[in-house]
C-alpha cells in the first residue's frame, strides 16, 4: 500500500513551499483559461448550442430525427478539433505536473508538449474509453475496475515514447496489480473537494474558481506522485528478481 497522506503532503509542499518559475498556480490559470476559451470556440463554431437549445426547448426532449437534422459536417469537425486540442493541453498539463513532481523544470510551453504524443494518445484514449464504457454498460463495477487498471497508461505513454498504446494499457494493468483498491481509495479521498466546488459554484462562483485553481494542480501532482511511487516499487521488485537469479 502506498501512503496516501505522504503523497498528499508532498503535493502540498510543492504547491505552497517550493518556489517555481513560473509559478504553478499561474501555469494552472493559463491552462484553465485556454481550455475555457477553446470550450467557447467549440460551442459557437459547432452545432452544440443549437442542438442543446433544441433538446431543452421548454417542451421536453425533441425527437432524435430533429436533432440529427441539425448536425453538420462543419459542426462535427469543429467540435472534434476543439475537443482534441483541449485534450492535448490537458496532456501538456499532465507532463508539466509530472516534471514538477520529479524536481524538474516546467514552463508555460510545457502545456503544448502534449502535441508531440498526439497520435499515440488518441489511440490510447479511444481504446481506454471503449473498454471502460463497455465494462460500465455490462455492469458498473467492471467499468470501475478497468478505469483503475488503466489509470497509469497515460504516464507510461509519456515516459516511454517508443511504447505503443496497447502495451501502455497492458503495463498499467500489471503495475496496478495489488494496488487497485488503494488507488480507488485515493480517488475517493478527493471527492470532498469536488463536492465543495459544486456547492460553492452554486452560491459563491468566485470562491469556487479559487478552490478549483488549488485543486487542479494539487490533484494532478497527487496522481503524478502516485505513479512515481508505483514506478519505484516496480523497479525495486525487478531489481530483487534479478539479484535472486
Secondary structure in CASP SS format (residue, H / E / C, confidence):
PFRMAT SS
TARGET T0000
AUTHOR 0000-0000-0000
METHOD secondary structure of the structure
MODEL  1
X C 1.00
X C 1.00
X C 1.00
X H 1.00
X H 1.00
X H 1.00
X H 1.00
X H 1.00
X H 1.00
X H 1.00
X H 1.00
X H 1.00
X H 1.00
X H 1.00
X H 1.00
X H 1.00
X C 1.00
X C 1.00
X C 1.00
X C 1.00
X C 1.00
X C 1.00
X C 1.00
X H 1.00
X H 1.00
X H 1.00
X H 1.00
X H 1.00
X H 1.00
X H 1.00
X H 1.00
X H 1.00
X H 1.00
X H 1.00
X H 1.00
X H 1.00
X H 1.00
X H 1.00
X H 1.00
X H 1.00
X H 1.00
X H 1.00
X H 1.00
X H 1.00
X H 1.00
X C 1.00
X C 1.00
X H 1.00
X H 1.00
X H 1.00
X H 1.00
X H 1.00
X H 1.00
X H 1.00
X H 1.00
X C 1.00
X C 1.00
X C 1.00
X C 1.00
X C 1.00
X C 1.00
X C 1.00
X C 1.00
X H 1.00
X H 1.00
X H 1.00
X H 1.00
X H 1.00
X C 1.00
X C 1.00
X C 1.00
X C 1.00
X H 1.00
X H 1.00
X H 1.00
X H 1.00
X H 1.00
X H 1.00
X H 1.00
X H 1.00
X H 1.00
X H 1.00
X H 1.00
X H 1.00
X H 1.00
X H 1.00
X H 1.00
X H 1.00
X H 1.00
X H 1.00
X H 1.00
X H 1.00
X H 1.00
X H 1.00
X H 1.00
X H 1.00
X H 1.00
X H 1.00
X H 1.00
X H 1.00
X H 1.00
X C 1.00
X C 1.00
X C 1.00
X C 1.00
X C 1.00
X C 1.00
X H 1.00
X H 1.00
X H 1.00
X H 1.00
X H 1.00
X H 1.00
X H 1.00
X H 1.00
X H 1.00
X H 1.00
X H 1.00
X H 1.00
X H 1.00
X H 1.00
X H 1.00
X H 1.00
X H 1.00
X H 1.00
X H 1.00
X H 1.00
X H 1.00
X H 1.00
X H 1.00
X H 1.00
X H 1.00
X H 1.00
X H 1.00
X H 1.00
X H 1.00
X H 1.00
X H 1.00
X C 1.00
X H 1.00
X H 1.00
X H 1.00
X H 1.00
X H 1.00
X H 1.00
X H 1.00
X H 1.00
X H 1.00
X H 1.00
X C 1.00
X C 1.00
X C 1.00
X H 1.00
X H 1.00
X H 1.00
X H 1.00
X H 1.00
X H 1.00
X H 1.00
X C 1.00
X C 1.00
X C 1.00
X C 1.00
X C 1.00
X H 1.00
X H 1.00
X H 1.00
X H 1.00
X H 1.00
X H 1.00
X H 1.00
X H 1.00
X H 1.00
X H 1.00
X H 1.00
X C 1.00
X C 1.00
X C 1.00
X C 1.00
X H 1.00
X H 1.00
X H 1.00
X H 1.00
X H 1.00
X H 1.00
X H 1.00
X H 1.00
X H 1.00
X H 1.00
X C 1.00
X H 1.00
X H 1.00
X H 1.00
X H 1.00
X H 1.00
X H 1.00
X H 1.00
X H 1.00
X H 1.00
X H 1.00
X H 1.00
X H 1.00
X H 1.00
X C 1.00
X H 1.00
X H 1.00
X H 1.00
X H 1.00
X H 1.00
X H 1.00
X H 1.00
X H 1.00
X H 1.00
X H 1.00
X H 1.00
X H 1.00
X H 1.00
X H 1.00
X H 1.00
X H 1.00
X H 1.00
X H 1.00
X H 1.00
X H 1.00
X H 1.00
X H 1.00
X H 1.00
X H 1.00
X H 1.00
X H 1.00
X H 1.00
X H 1.00
X H 1.00
X H 1.00
X H 1.00
X H 1.00
X H 1.00
X H 1.00
X H 1.00
X H 1.00
X H 1.00
X H 1.00
X H 1.00
X C 1.00
X C 1.00
END
